[in-house]
Amino acid sequence: MSDKIKNYGWTVALAGTGINLALGVLYTWSVISKAIPAEWGWNEAQRALPYSVACIVFALVMVAAGRMQDKIGPRIVATLGGILTGLGFVIASASTSLVLFVIGFGILSGAGIGFGYASATPPAVKWFPSQRTGLIAGIVVAGFGLASVYAAPLARYLIGLYGVQTAMRIFGVGFLVVVVVLSQILRNPPQGYKPIAVAQAKGGQNPGIHSGRDYHWLDMMRTPQFYLLWFMFACGSGAGLMIIGKLAKIVELQSGSKAGFILVALLAIGNAGGRVIAGVLSDKIGRTTTMLIVFCAQAVLMFTLRLQTYLGLLVVYSMLIGFNYGACLSLFPSTTKDYFGIKNFGLNYGLVFTAWGVGGLVLPILSGRIFDATGSFNPAYLIAGFIMIAAAGLTFVTKAPKEEAVVRELKAAA
């Protein structure tokens, strides 16, 4: 095997990271929404609608996009994602109509982000041995988490210079070009390619337990592991997204500071770091052990967030909450690959990823309604904390299908 073939995996991984950095344009909506002129006549609910639709479409399209990239390869699907994302921004920029914004940003760009995101991780992890699945998945998805660090300030700058519609048009054209170009680099390993396993330290062992088979999506959905992973992912993503969506308001309420936008950027750094660090840690100590640590830490943060009134402590909390949320985005694709195999990974993870959409819809809406009724987010923090405790408890009964079968056989023999 030539060194060129062996090293191409890093090229694919970095291209996937770059695609996710571009597709993180989704995070510009908070800036765009705030900058929409009063004369457009949009109320707050209407300003939130294109983003809400984009998130739902993103999660749903991941299923179809995952299946497509399994069948026809990642390059074509990611290219389609870049075209749809760019086209959606351009269509939205052509009018002040809420309907066109929902169609453009919500449906087309949301679908494009789903196609691109679904195509970035699977080809990258196929080039590397199982001992590096967490690391590679973490690096690739870190791009999406890190995007708001540059996308939000860039959106603010462009809107200040040219206005909302021209800024959106610039984003649309720019990200269409970037994603389409990087998509041409994505490819699966050649037939018969087998990555060289990473040597384990003396006395050490790979904590990843693999099912030993490639599950069809119907077979996967017949296993209890699918539902356990789905529920835990919904809990982890919902708790994180609840805070991410309300962070600026939380900071203002609890500390009186208007600097919430700075904490949003710092949370994004924690988000990206969590994806990489948790991925590496899970390669060493196991997926569910890492989940247990992350869920317990997030529960503690949720239970004590209401007590924090100093801006400095809120900075620390926002970064740690972002870290734990980001960790889920590398732990669950890695675990899906470990449990259900690589052949149908795109579709299988797409189905697991619907948990992100449900969690991101339910908990933020619940927290908003609680605030409207009580004038405080404190009850929502407590609910999120108990949800994270429930997710942590499930890590003790969540095992790879093959491992579970072996345990049953040993008990039967005894």
C-alpha positions, 0 to 999 in steps of 0.5 A: 500500500503506497504512503499516498493512499495511507495518508489520504485519510488525513486529507479527507478528515481535514476536508470534512472539518472544512466543510463543517466550518462552512456549514456552521453558517447556521450559527449566523442566524442569531446575528441576522435575526437581531439585525432584521429591520423593524420596517419588515414587520416581523415579531420575535416568533417570526424571527425565530421561525426560519432557524427552527425550521432549518434545525428540524429539516437538518435533523430529518434530512440526515437520514436520507443524506446518510443513506445516499452517501452510503450508496453513491459516496460522500462527494456527490452528496456533500456537493449537493449540500453546498449547492442547497445551502448557498442557494437557500441563502441567495433565495432568502436574500432576494426578499423581505418575505418571511415565507421566502426566508423559511423556504430559503434559509429554513428548508433549502439551507437546512437541507443543504447543511444536513446533506453536507454534515452527513457526508463529512464524518463517515468517509473520514472514519473509514480511513482509520482504525477503530482505535482512532474513531473518536479522535477523527470523528471529534476533529471533523465535527469540531468544525461545525462547533467552532464555526460560530467563533468566526461566522457570527462576528463576520455576519455582524461586520457584513450586515453593518457594511452592506445590510442583511440581504447583501450579507446573506447573498455574500454568505450564500455564494461564498459557502457554496463555493467553499463546500463544493470545492472541498466536497471534491476531496471526499472519497471512501477508501479503495476496495479491500483497504484495511487501516493499520491498527494502532499498537496498544501499550503493553498491558493495555487494551482497546476499550471499544467493543465492536459488534462484529457485523454491519447492521441494516437500519431495520436490524439496528432498530430492533436492538435495545441499544438503538433506543438507549443511544437515541434517548441519551443523545436527545438528553445530552443535545437538548440540555446543551441547546437549551442553554445555547439558545438562551445564553445571552438572556441568561447572562443578562438576567443573572449578572446584568451584563450585556456581554452575552454575545462574547460568552456565545463565542466562548461556548463555541470554543468549549463546544469544539474542544469537547468534540475532540477531547471527548473523542480522544478520551473515549478511544482510551477509556471507552464510549459509555464511560466517557458518556457517564463522565460528561452526563454527570458533569453536565448535571452538576452544571445544570443544578448549580447554574441558577446560583451563578451571578458573577460574569466570570463564573458564567464564562466558565459555566458556558464553556463547560456546558458547551464542552459537554454538549460538544462531546455528545456530537463525537461520542454518538457517531463513534458509538454508532460505528462501534455498535452497528458497523461501518457499511451502513454508518451514514443511514444508521447515524442519521437515524440516531441523529434524529435525537438531536433534532427532538432534544433541540426542539423539546427542551428549548421550547419547554424552557421558553414556556417555563420562563414565560410562566415564571419569569425564570429559567431556574425550573428548566435548569433543574429539569435538565439536571434530572434528565442528565442524571437519567442519561448517566444511569443508562450508561451502566446498561448500554453495551455493544450488541456482541458484548451483550450477547456474550454476557447472556451466554456466560450467565446461561452457562453458569 
